[in-house]
Amino acid sequence: MLWAGNSSPKNIGLTIVGYLYKRGIEKNQMGYASAVGLTLLGMALIINVVQLILNGTFKKEEN
């Protein structure tokens, strides 16, 4: 988006999703792209669980 589809200098505008696309579709390395995608999923899950814990979502309701 930042560079209108062209490669940015030293890939400074490349996001993780763009990296997944380049590896999986353009370079035909689906296994590597899958591993990167699962790592991204794991990081997102960890961040979300920490946020839920800090918000108190998992606390038991006291009577």
Residue, then its C-alpha position, 0 to 999 in steps of 0.5 A: m500500500l505504501w509503495a503502490g505494489n512496487s518493491s520498497p527500498k530494502n523492503i522497508g514498507l513490507t508488512i508481515v502479510g505482504y511477506l507471506y504473500k511474497r513467499g507463498i505465492e510469488k516464490n512458491q514456498m507454501g510451507y515456509a509461508s505457512a510456518v510464518g502464518l502460524t507464528l503470526l497466529g501464535m503471537a496474536l493469540i498470546i497478545n489477546v490472552v494477555q489482554l483478556i487476563l489484564n482486563g479481568t475476563f477470566k476472574k471468577e464472579e464473587n457472590 
